[in-house]
Amino acid sequence: MAKPILDDQLAAEYAGLFASLVIRPERRDEVQRVADRLLRPANRKQYETVEAATSVPWFVVAIIHNLEADMAFSAHLHNGDPLTARTVHEPAGMPKKAPASGAAYSWVESAIDALAYDGLDTWTKWTVPGIAYALERYNGFGYRTRFPFVKSPYLWGFSNVYTRGKFIRDGVFSPDAVSQQCGGMTLLSALMDEDDIARRLGFQPPPDSDEVAKPTPFLPVDGSVVEFPDNPPAFPGKYLMEKTGDKVSVSRLQKRLAEMGASPGAPTGVFDTPTKYAVQLFQARSVDLDGAPLEIDGIVGPMTWGALFGPLSIESEWVKPRVVIKKAERTLASAVLDVASEQIGVREIPPNSNCGAQVEAFLASVDLDRGNPWCMSFVYWCFAQAADTLGVPNRVPRTGLVRGAWTKAQALTTGVRVVTARDAQVDPSLVVPGMVFFLGFSGGTGHAGIVADNINGKLVTIEGNTNQDGVRDGGGVFRRVGRKVTDGTVLGFAAFG
């Protein structure tokens, strides 16, 4: 696969993400300590020496130094290996030239070599998008090309742009791992209080204020104020994406994109490739009505539709099911949610052990011993309790394996309604409370839980063996908000009744 290039679309994505970036509250002090260390006069002098030799802005050199070597001047800028010899890790054998003097390399000569090795000494686009691209290229495009649902933590760690998912070593990705490193663009945002850095990047120095800047909705390129229609068209109820969508809704979308400065051309009513690119451009420049960055996926769901047409356009009850659900199914769904809600607060004893009296009861319901992951066991146990109370069959597959349960659920022909990930993308209203969601991760792992609500494609869930961040193999039963019907890890949903 060819490496991405910094075209207008990618530049708009980077600029939009940086404009909406907010440092996570629990990380602010840590990020500030890194920024203060970077700005120490002795350190800055080293970075400025490298800038004089390479034309790479000194603060970009500093950001890379923190990312690659934790700002240690005894380590290669290439990858953090000791300066006492050539690098051992990728890229290995660097610098190729012998040290200028003595047995060890100087930090400056190694840094100059590292920047030249990655072509940053010839890079000239030192804008916010240009810096983001240079950093991502320096680290590699693995996230973008292989796991595009994860915004690279190398850039966005410690900010609202990044949640979880990480390469834990070369070529090995964990969807649950969370980066413990301050991303380069996150650190750059903390440095914008420095007047000289802000001016070099084309920004006015920020006003004196103790308030944390919040993302602002999209503003047209000409600077005019966004005005939402008084009687906006309601979200059509199905996600609009390339090669799908009714003609009327797509035409409305195309006209509105043009009004918002992201025209796909003359309205045709056909969601073609130019329309997808126009949607991505708008998403890169925009945030949703809650001030959160939009997913730059070229798909128009309720969040993007609301950002285009305003809050009145997504107040409809589109999330209600569009299929007739049997009374028994609704009753079981309600009973399951009651049972699951009563388990919220259950924790492993001791922590991170997959043990504890109640956890072991979940595991025992599917004949698993203590110490095993238990998210699917929790789902089965909740349905078993609810079904027993109502005197109806429990059709949830009796297994603790998420992927195994999903496979068996699809094979059932009675009392089960399956919604695939693709079906849910096209019509998210098919996902209703009481359903089980199934997620699939790399390495054959998975996670499952119970849908408590579907609010315009954002799920409220009750999950076992998780935590507040939603990782698999966590430490308890939690009610969570934030999973999306269209999440790239979704295998599908199933209603058992």
Secondary structure as UniProt FT lines:
FT   HELIX           8..19
FT   HELIX           25..27
FT   HELIX           28..38
FT   HELIX           41..54
FT   HELIX           58..69
FT   TURN            70..71
FT   TURN            73..74
FT   TURN            77..79
FT   TURN            83..84
FT   TURN            92..93
FT   HELIX           107..117
FT   TURN            118..119
FT   HELIX           120..122
FT   HELIX           128..139
FT   HELIX           142..146
FT   TURN            148..149
FT   HELIX           153..156
FT   TURN            157..158
FT   TURN            160..161
FT   STRAND          166..169
FT   TURN            170..171
FT   STRAND          172..174
FT   HELIX           184..190
FT   HELIX           191..193
FT   HELIX           195..200
FT   TURN            201..202
FT   TURN            221..222
FT   TURN            242..243
FT   HELIX           247..259
FT   TURN            260..261
FT   HELIX           273..285
FT   TURN            289..290
FT   HELIX           302..309
FT   HELIX           311..314
FT   TURN            318..319
FT   HELIX           327..342
FT   TURN            343..345
FT   TURN            351..352
FT   HELIX           357..364
FT   TURN            365..367
FT   TURN            370..371
FT   HELIX           375..390
FT   HELIX           402..411
FT   STRAND          416..420
FT   HELIX           421..426
FT   HELIX           428..430
FT   TURN            433..434
FT   STRAND          436..440
FT   HELIX           442..444
FT   STRAND          446..455
FT   TURN            456..457
FT   STRAND          458..466
FT   TURN            468..469
FT   TURN            472..473
FT   STRAND          476..484
FT   TURN            485..486
FT   TURN            488..489
FT   STRAND          490..496
//
